[in-house]
Amino acid sequence: MQAENLCYSYGQGKQVLKDINITVKKGEKIVILGSNGAGKSTCFLNLNGVYRPDSGRILYRGKEIRKKDLNELRKNVGIVFQDADNQIIASTVFAEVSFGPMNLKLPREEVKKRVEDALVYMNLGSMRDRPPHYLSGGEKKRVSIADIIAMESEVVIFDEPTASLDPVNVEMLEGVLDKMNEMGKTLLISTHDVDFAYRFADRAVIFSGGRIIADGPVREVFEDDEVLNQANLKRPILLEVYNSLVRHRILEEGGGSPRDARELEMLLQTQRN
């Protein structure tokens, strides 16, 4: 999918998005970073068709999205909101996950199969009859992800998915995201967690003041001091550690920077031998 020269304002107020151009390829894992108010969430809601741009256009599978195409866009581009309570509406977990597929007017058996598969995928089978509003924050997040899995969206947008999650649930979420990507899903994830972004994504897109100021491989973006300063971002801790080890000649540069602690350990063992 693509956004071309996308501009958006709330009412007659300040312009929030200014000439946004982005192309998302099938199967990519992209993190969207930037300070609060930079335009990340507003961009997502335009890509999903919830908002209509003031100017510019959205293309999906090479076709420009017009008003008559919005339902098709929303079917294929799902969004998981930061606050799961804003997304959950039904009285039971099963009914909640059923809601999207039922609106697609699918046969009853197909809806049931999709819901059952999504509940198993997110380990929610034992909670199927429970009211989702009484679940924990991490459990609600899993329900909201199951909603999108049942829709079988090709592109899945996550707005701050790690917010308010403890480390155990963050690890669980990363595993789910990896599995979704292995299934062929394209993932766009906004986050303030630079360590998660560096560890997980292939590509980083940086927003500042309603514009995209950087778009490229994660390592290259996080090595750009000017971009980090403009977007009020810090360099990931593991990248700082790696650069320090290279400066002190404990590691040789060029072996590829590790993305997580396991990769760092393997690199140390390899170069030690």
matplotlib code that plots the C-alpha trace (Angstrom):
import matplotlib.pyplot as plt

x = [0.0, 1.0, 0.4, 1.2, 1.4, -0.9, -2.1, -4.6, -5.9, -8.4, -11.3, -10.0, -7.1, -3.4, -2.2, -1.2, 0.2, 2.2, 2.9, 3.4, 4.8, 5.3, 5.3, 4.7, 5.7, 4.1, 5.7, 7.6, 8.1, 8.1, 8.3, 7.0, 8.8, 8.5, 7.5, 3.8, 2.0, 4.3, 1.5, 1.9, -1.6, -3.2, -1.3, -2.5, -6.1, -5.7, -4.1, -6.9, -9.6, -11.0, -10.0, -10.1, -7.1, -7.5, -5.3, -3.2, -4.2, -4.1, -3.4, -3.9, -2.7, -2.0, -5.6, -6.5, -8.9, -12.1, -15.2, -16.8, -13.6, -13.3, -14.9, -12.5, -9.6, -10.7, -11.2, -7.6, -5.9, -6.6, -5.7, -5.0, -5.4, -3.2, -6.1, -7.8, -10.9, -11.5, -11.8, -13.7, -17.5, -19.0, -20.2, -18.0, -14.6, -16.2, -18.8, -16.1, -13.8, -16.9, -18.0, -15.6, -16.1, -19.9, -19.9, -18.2, -21.4, -19.4, -21.2, -21.8, -19.4, -16.7, -17.1, -17.0, -13.8, -12.1, -13.0, -12.0, -8.6, -8.0, -8.8, -6.4, -3.7, -3.9, -4.3, -7.8, -9.8, -10.4, -11.7, -14.2, -17.3, -15.8, -16.7, -13.6, -13.9, -13.0, -9.8, -6.3, -4.6, -2.5, -5.5, -7.5, -4.6, -4.7, -8.4, -8.0, -5.3, -7.6, -10.2, -7.8, -6.6, -10.2, -10.7, -7.7, -6.3, -3.3, -1.8, -2.0, -1.3, -0.4, -0.6, 1.8, 1.2, 3.8, 2.3, 1.2, 2.4, 4.8, 8.0, 6.3, 3.5, 5.9, 7.8, 4.5, 3.5, 6.8, 6.2, 2.7, 4.1, 6.8, 4.2, 1.9, 4.8, 5.7, 2.1, 2.8, 1.2, 2.6, 3.1, 3.3, 4.0, 4.2, 6.2, 8.3, 10.3, 13.5, 15.0, 11.9, 12.0, 15.7, 15.2, 12.1, 11.8, 13.6, 12.7, 12.2, 10.1, 10.6, 7.9, 8.6, 6.2, 3.8, 6.5, 8.6, 12.2, 13.8, 12.9, 15.4, 17.0, 16.7, 20.4, 21.1, 18.3, 19.4, 23.0, 21.8, 22.4, 20.6, 17.5, 17.5, 17.9, 15.1, 12.7, 13.7, 14.8, 17.6, 19.8, 18.9, 21.0, 22.2, 23.5, 25.2, 26.9, 28.0, 29.5, 31.3, 32.7, 33.9, 35.5, 37.4, 38.5, 36.7, 34.7, 35.7, 33.4, 31.7, 30.5, 26.9, 25.4, 23.5, 19.8, 19.3, 21.3, 21.6, 23.1, 25.6, 26.6, 27.1, 29.2, 31.4, 32.0, 32.7, 35.2, 36.8, 37.5]
y = [0.0, 3.6, 7.1, 9.9, 13.6, 12.9, 16.0, 16.0, 18.6, 18.3, 20.6, 24.1, 23.7, 23.0, 20.7, 17.4, 15.5, 17.4, 15.7, 12.2, 9.7, 6.1, 2.8, -0.4, -3.7, -7.1, -8.9, -5.9, -5.2, -1.5, 0.6, 4.2, 6.4, 10.0, 12.1, 12.6, 14.8, 13.9, 12.5, 8.7, 7.8, 10.3, 8.7, 5.2, 6.3, 7.7, 4.5, 2.5, 4.7, 5.9, 9.5, 10.9, 13.1, 16.8, 16.1, 13.3, 9.8, 6.2, 3.3, -0.4, -3.0, -0.2, 1.1, 4.5, 4.3, 6.3, 6.5, 3.4, 1.4, 2.2, -1.1, -3.1, -1.1, -1.6, -5.3, -5.7, -3.1, -3.8, -1.6, -2.5, 0.6, 1.5, 1.3, -2.0, -0.7, 1.7, -1.3, -3.9, -3.6, -7.1, -8.9, -12.0, -12.7, -15.0, -12.4, -9.7, -11.7, -12.7, -9.1, -8.3, -11.5, -11.3, -7.7, -9.2, -11.2, -14.5, -17.9, -18.8, -21.8, -19.6, -17.0, -19.8, -21.3, -17.9, -17.1, -20.5, -20.3, -16.7, -17.8, -20.7, -18.5, -16.0, -18.6, -17.3, -20.5, -20.7, -17.1, -17.4, -16.9, -14.2, -10.5, -8.9, -5.7, -7.6, -9.1, -7.8, -5.2, -7.9, -10.2, -7.3, -6.7, -10.3, -10.1, -7.0, -8.8, -11.8, -9.4, -8.5, -12.1, -13.2, -10.6, -12.1, -8.6, -8.5, -5.4, -5.0, -1.7, -1.6, 1.7, 1.6, -2.2, -2.4, 0.5, -0.6, -4.2, -5.8, -7.5, -11.0, -9.7, -7.7, -10.9, -12.7, -9.9, -10.1, -13.8, -13.1, -10.4, -12.8, -15.5, -13.1, -12.0, -15.6, -16.0, -13.3, -10.4, -6.9, -5.1, -1.4, -0.6, 2.7, 2.7, 4.9, 1.8, 2.1, -1.1, -3.0, -1.2, -2.0, -5.7, -6.4, -4.3, -4.3, -0.7, 2.5, 5.5, 8.6, 11.3, 14.9, 17.8, 16.0, 15.0, 11.9, 12.9, 9.5, 6.1, 3.3, 0.2, 0.3, 0.3, 3.2, 5.3, 4.8, 5.8, 9.2, 11.7, 14.5, 12.5, 11.2, 14.8, 16.2, 13.4, 13.4, 9.8, 7.9, 5.3, 1.7, 0.4, -2.6, -0.5, 1.8, -1.3, -2.7, 0.7, 0.9, -2.6, -1.7, 1.6, -0.3, -3.0, -5.8, -6.4, -5.8, -3.6, -5.1, -8.3, -6.9, -5.2, -7.6, -7.0, -8.8, -10.2, -13.7, -12.3, -10.2, -13.3, -15.3, -12.4, -12.3, -16.0, -16.0, -13.1, -14.5, -17.8]
z = [0.0, -0.5, 0.7, -1.7, -0.7, 2.2, 4.2, 7.1, 9.5, 12.3, 11.3, 10.5, 12.9, 12.6, 9.8, 11.4, 8.4, 5.8, 2.4, 3.8, 1.2, 2.3, 0.4, 2.4, 0.8, 1.5, 4.5, 5.9, 9.6, 10.0, 13.2, 13.2, 15.7, 16.9, 19.8, 20.9, 18.5, 15.6, 13.5, 13.8, 15.0, 12.6, 9.7, 10.8, 10.8, 7.3, 6.1, 7.6, 6.1, 9.4, 8.4, 4.9, 3.9, 3.0, 0.0, -1.4, -1.9, -0.4, -2.8, -2.0, -4.4, -6.8, -6.8, -5.4, -2.5, -3.0, -0.8, -2.3, -1.6, 2.1, 3.4, 1.3, 2.6, 6.3, 5.7, 4.5, 6.7, 10.4, 13.3, 17.0, 19.1, 22.1, 24.6, 24.0, 25.9, 22.9, 20.6, 22.7, 22.5, 23.0, 26.2, 25.8, 24.3, 21.6, 20.6, 20.5, 18.1, 16.0, 15.4, 12.5, 10.5, 11.0, 9.5, 6.4, 6.0, 5.9, 6.3, 9.9, 9.8, 8.3, 11.1, 13.7, 12.2, 12.0, 15.6, 17.0, 15.1, 16.5, 20.0, 19.8, 18.2, 21.0, 23.8, 24.7, 24.5, 28.2, 28.2, 25.4, 27.6, 29.9, 29.7, 28.0, 30.1, 33.2, 31.8, 32.6, 30.3, 28.7, 28.1, 26.6, 24.2, 23.2, 22.5, 20.4, 18.3, 18.0, 16.5, 13.7, 13.2, 12.7, 10.0, 8.2, 7.4, 5.1, 6.7, 10.5, 12.2, 15.9, 17.8, 20.8, 21.4, 24.2, 26.2, 29.7, 29.2, 31.7, 30.4, 30.3, 28.1, 25.9, 25.2, 24.5, 22.1, 20.2, 19.7, 18.3, 16.0, 14.7, 14.1, 12.3, 10.1, 9.3, 8.2, 5.6, 7.4, 6.9, 10.2, 10.9, 14.6, 16.3, 19.5, 21.9, 22.9, 20.8, 22.2, 21.0, 17.6, 17.1, 18.1, 16.1, 12.9, 9.6, 8.7, 10.7, 9.7, 11.8, 12.1, 13.4, 13.2, 10.9, 8.4, 7.7, 8.4, 7.9, 6.3, 6.1, 7.6, 11.4, 12.1, 9.7, 11.1, 14.7, 13.8, 12.5, 15.3, 13.5, 13.0, 16.6, 18.0, 15.8, 16.8, 20.5, 20.3, 22.0, 20.5, 21.5, 24.5, 22.6, 19.8, 22.2, 23.9, 20.5, 19.4, 22.7, 22.4, 18.9, 20.1, 22.7, 20.2, 22.0, 18.9, 15.3, 13.3, 10.2, 11.8, 11.9, 15.0, 17.2, 17.6, 20.9, 23.8, 22.3, 19.1, 21.1, 23.0, 19.8, 18.3, 21.3, 21.2, 17.5, 17.6, 20.8, 18.9]

ax = plt.figure().add_subplot(projection="3d")
ax.plot(x, y, z, "-o")
ax.set_aspect("equal")
plt.show()
